[in-house]
Amino acid sequence: MEELVPLALIPEPIKHTAARIEDWVHEQREAGALRSGRLPAIVSYPGYGGDGWVRVLARVLLVEPGGERGAQYEDVRGWRSFTSLTLNDVDVTISGAGTTHVVTADRGGVVDAIVRIRLEPGWQTVTVSVAGSAPVEAPVFVVHPDTRFGIVSDIDDTVMVTSLPRPLLAAWNAFVLDEHGRTPVPGMAVLYERLSQANPGSPFIYLSTGAWNAAPAITRFLARNLYPSGSLLLTDWGPTHDRFFRSGKEHKRAELRRLAREFPQMKWLLVGDNGQHDEELYGEFANAHPQNVRAVAIRELSPQEALLAGGRKHADTRSMHPWVWSPNGGGMVKELRAIPDLDVL
């Protein structure tokens, strides 16, 4: 892995007007919450790691005192998850394997940090804590140095059916619908389970443009529908320092490039859908990093889903790797098994 640049050497970016307004509103809400007696709590998300390092993902919130503070948030559904108060720019302690590191939550209360901790391969835990709150365990999947294959999967319209116009998708999923009302894509959980059994020790990365606020609902959906456990790579809600709305496309592009840097020995099966940008992004990544892609599997949307998604067509971007298309997981199994020498199922 590349050496990390000390934060002190990174200049503070000039913030977009929307970001400055968001920060001001949050400061007022945070001050009021602290005056009313709210206390910090940490919600952890599944991360990943490699030989001697882990990427820890969590969020620091301000919640009502009493009971299991993190559980108050983890059980929240729909729009209420977006009214949760975060605690920004606070020091967070990460401990594991006899070592301790202090990192800082960002302006959305999100902890996304790589720390030097050496853990055994497989699912492990590190401890995450903040002053005034009980520590919590954060799961991380540590990839064995000899592992050469992994799976990156989109979520909306790839593992769950949304059937909504794209402009309304994020708002509906975030503010209205909980995981009980989401329908799994037929056969995808079976496909992923077979990939998991055929490739023990391979990581699953669920890469989505969804916000961290929706992570508890996504995690419950994946578990309830028997998808293999995996790391979540979501994005923060609201404006960034340089734009009014976050770019989901850039989020996916950046995370794919990061995986190529962190695991240069890995070849990924990239799974997405043809509703919007997955074909383009996967083709772009496969051409830029051909050594890091094993194959690309695209779920074909139904005519109704395609209409709502804004059209359906195969992207012009292609690569030398095997590409398969199918409307469901069962078809993908057949298509992947039909490719000579692919050997992932």
Buried (B, 14 or more C-beta within 10 A) or exposed (E): EEEEEEEEEEEEEEBBEBBEEBBEEBEEBBEEBBEEEBBBBBBBBBBBBBEEBBBBBBBBBBBEEEEEBBEBBBEBBBEEBBEBBBBBEBEBBBBBEEEEBEBEBBBBBBBBBBBEBBBEBEEBBBBBBBEEBEBBEBBBBBBBEEBBBBBBBBBBBBBBBBBBEBEEBBEBBBBEBBBEEBEBBEBBBBBBBBBBEEBEBBBBBBBBBBBBBBBBBBBBBBEEBEBBBBBBBBBBBBBBBEEEEBEBBBBBBEBBBEBBEBBEEBBBBBBBBBBBBBBBBBBBBBBBBEEBBBBBBBBBBEEEBBEBBEEBEEBEBBBEBBBBBBBBBBBBBEBBEEBEEBEBB
